[in-house]
Amino acid sequence: MKMNKIYGLCAVQLIGVGVQLMNRVAGSMIVFLGVIGIILFVAREDMEHRKYKTCPKCKAQILKKARICPKCGNQYMQAVPEEALMEMIEQRCAEEEERTSEMIDCDFEKIEEVAVDTFTSFDGDIQEFLEKKDSQDNILTVN
């Protein structure tokens, strides 16, 4: 389907070349419009391609920012564990002796942002997230 549109725009350009034999200005305008059409078509396709990614399991087109495929449930990115976040904060605190309140607020804003991203990655299903977290905690306590 997409190739048919490009072939059609190329055909318009060829018609423009033929029309140039009779009327140079009209033929040039037709060729120009064909070129502009191809540029706009390719730019639009590229913009659409940037918004979506393909699920490796079900081949569905989903938004790039989604972490879970809504069709098959494939999880793309694992959430950052709390321990890793705490280690990062502790490491930064150790590197800097004096921290201003603005710097501390910035750290807490980052933590809040990660937490919000984690909750929204489950498409609002917080219960599923909590069950997963409980099962991970049980695994940690059993070992």
KAPE-V444685 format. One line per field, one symbol per residue. phi: phi as a letter, one per 40 degrees, with the letter a starting at -180 (. if undefined). psi: psi as a letter, one per 30 degrees, with the letter a starting at -180 (. if undefined). Layout:
phi=???
psi=???
//
This chain:
phi=.cccccccccccccccccccccaccccccccccccccccccccccccccccbbbcccbgccbcccccbcccbgcccbccccdcccccccccccccbcbbcccccdcccccccccccccccccfgccccccccccccccccccc
psi=eeeeeeeeeeeeeeeeeeffeejeeeeeeeeeeeeeeeeeeeeeeeeeeffllkkfefgkjlkefkfkkfefgkkekklkleeeeeeeeeeeeeekekklfeeeeeeeeeeeeeeeeeeffghfieeeeeeeeeeeeeeefe.
//
